[in-house]
Amino acid sequence: MGGNNSRSSEDIDNVSFATGVVTKGNELSILSIEVANTIVKGATLMQSLSKDNVKHLKEVVLPSEGVQFLISEDMDVLLRIAAFDKREELKIFSGEVVRFGNRCKDPQWHSLDHWD
């Protein structure tokens, strides 16, 4: 790498990476990195809810000495905490999806938070 084909840091700073770009003045509303992070967030949430991962949580993580000592020995309490955490992750993920939908040019994706 190097030679005449390399870019300076100044050139790189001027490159915009965006998908479905909606501009407001000089601001890009949705960057491809935001979309990618949301996709990863959704995939990670789905994977964490798989039968194998839930089984591992119940059989290995929650009964572990550290969790029992630091948080609670009551398995019902621990499961409620884990469920609350997953609901919060879903709430954050769905909020991001709604925000992206509201930014789409196609109105069918607007107001996903009012979907029936």
Secondary structure as the mmCIF struct_conf table of DSSP 4:
data_model
#
loop_
_struct_conf.conf_type_id
_struct_conf.id
_struct_conf.beg_label_comp_id
_struct_conf.beg_label_asym_id
_struct_conf.beg_label_seq_id
_struct_conf.end_label_comp_id
_struct_conf.end_label_asym_id
_struct_conf.end_label_seq_id
HELX_RH_3T_P HELX_RH_3T_P1 GLY A 3 ASN A 5
HELX_LH_PP_P HELX_LH_PP_P1 SER A 6 SER A 8
HELX_RH_AL_P HELX_RH_AL_P1 SER A 9 ASP A 13
TURN_TY1_P TURN_TY1_P1 ASN A 14 ASN A 14
STRN STRN1 ALA A 18 ALA A 18
BEND BEND1 THR A 19 GLY A 20
STRN STRN2 THR A 23 LYS A 24
TURN_TY1_P TURN_TY1_P2 GLY A 25 ASN A 26
STRN STRN3 GLU A 27 LEU A 28
BEND BEND2 SER A 29 ILE A 30
STRN STRN4 LEU A 31 LEU A 31
HELX_RH_AL_P HELX_RH_AL_P2 SER A 32 SER A 48
TURN_TY1_P TURN_TY1_P3 LEU A 49 LEU A 49
BEND BEND3 SER A 50 SER A 50
HELX_RH_AL_P HELX_RH_AL_P3 LYS A 51 HIS A 56
HELX_RH_PI_P HELX_RH_PI_P1 LEU A 57 VAL A 61
TURN_TY1_P TURN_TY1_P4 LEU A 62 PRO A 63
BEND BEND4 SER A 64 SER A 64
HELX_RH_AL_P HELX_RH_AL_P4 GLU A 65 LEU A 70
TURN_TY1_P TURN_TY1_P5 ILE A 71 ILE A 71
BEND BEND5 GLU A 73 GLU A 73
HELX_RH_AL_P HELX_RH_AL_P5 MET A 75 ARG A 103
BEND BEND6 LYS A 105 ASP A 106
HELX_RH_3T_P HELX_RH_3T_P2 PRO A 107 TRP A 109
TURN_TY1_P TURN_TY1_P6 HIS A 110 SER A 111
HELX_RH_3T_P HELX_RH_3T_P3 LEU A 112 HIS A 114
#
